[in-house]
Amino acid sequence: MQSRKTRVIDGTDREILRALYEKRPLAGRQIARRVGITASAVAPRLCNLLSVGIIKKVKVEGMRHFQREINGQMEMVKCPRRIIWDLDIKY
């Protein structure tokens, strides 16, 4: 089985792109619902497609702040509540 980092696009990635092509822009949870996988499973795929340059972040909504223990120390962590994604089409 290939590592996720070496594989560029598979069938699930194509389904994600098809969902964005049919109705865009979409949030990660909406994409996951349309493709039939969980939001936590779609997130690394979206990051991979972003790094390849196929999709882009349109909007980041609502940052949440919380504390998390990292290396024995409490650190403040920021995380977006919702990211809106779209195809990165160059005309």
N, C-alpha and C positions, 0 to 999 in steps of 0.2 A: 504494500500500500504506500502511495506517495505521501510525503509530508505536505501539509497545507501550504507551506511557504513556497514550495517548488511548483505546485500546480497553479496555473493561472486561472482558468475558467473550466468549470464542470457543469453538469446538468442543472444543479441547484442554482449556480451563479447565473446561468442563462434564464432560469425562471425568475430570479430577482430582476434581471435586466428587462425581461418581458413585462413584469409587473410595473416597473418604472416607465416603460415605453407606453403602456396602455393608459396609465393614469399617473401623472406626475405633477408636482413633487409629492413624495410620501414620507411618512415617519417610519422609523425602523420597525415598530410594532405592526404598523399597517402592512409593510412589506412581508413580515413574517407570517401574518395572518393569510395574505394572498398566496404565499408560496406553500404554506402548510408546515412550517417549522417554528420553533420557539424563537422569541426575541433574542435570547442569549446565544442561540445557534446562528442567527443571521448577522449578529454584530461583527464577528471576525471576518465574515465574508464581505460585508460592506467595507470594512477597513482595507481588505485586500484589493477590492475593486477600486477603492479610493487611491491606494498607493500605485496602482497600475495606470490610473488616470482615466478610467471609464466613467466613474461617477464623481459627484462633488457634493459637498455640504452646502445647502442653500441657507439654512438658518439653524442656529443653536438657541433653543428656548430654555429659559429658567435654570440658572446654575444653583445647585444645592451644595451646601457645605456640611461636612461632618468630620468627626475625628476618628482616626484609625491608628492602631498601634503598628508602627513600622520599625523594625530593628530595636524593639524594646522601648521606643519613645512614641509618645502620642503626637501625631502629625495632623494638621488640618488638610483635608482633601476636598477638591472641587470636582464636581461631576455634572454634566448637563442632564436636565430632566428629559429633554427630547431633542433629537437632531432630525432635521428635514433633509432628505436626500433627493437628488435629481441626476439625470444623465448629463455627462459633460460633453455636450455636442458642440463641436467647433464648426462654425459655418464658413 
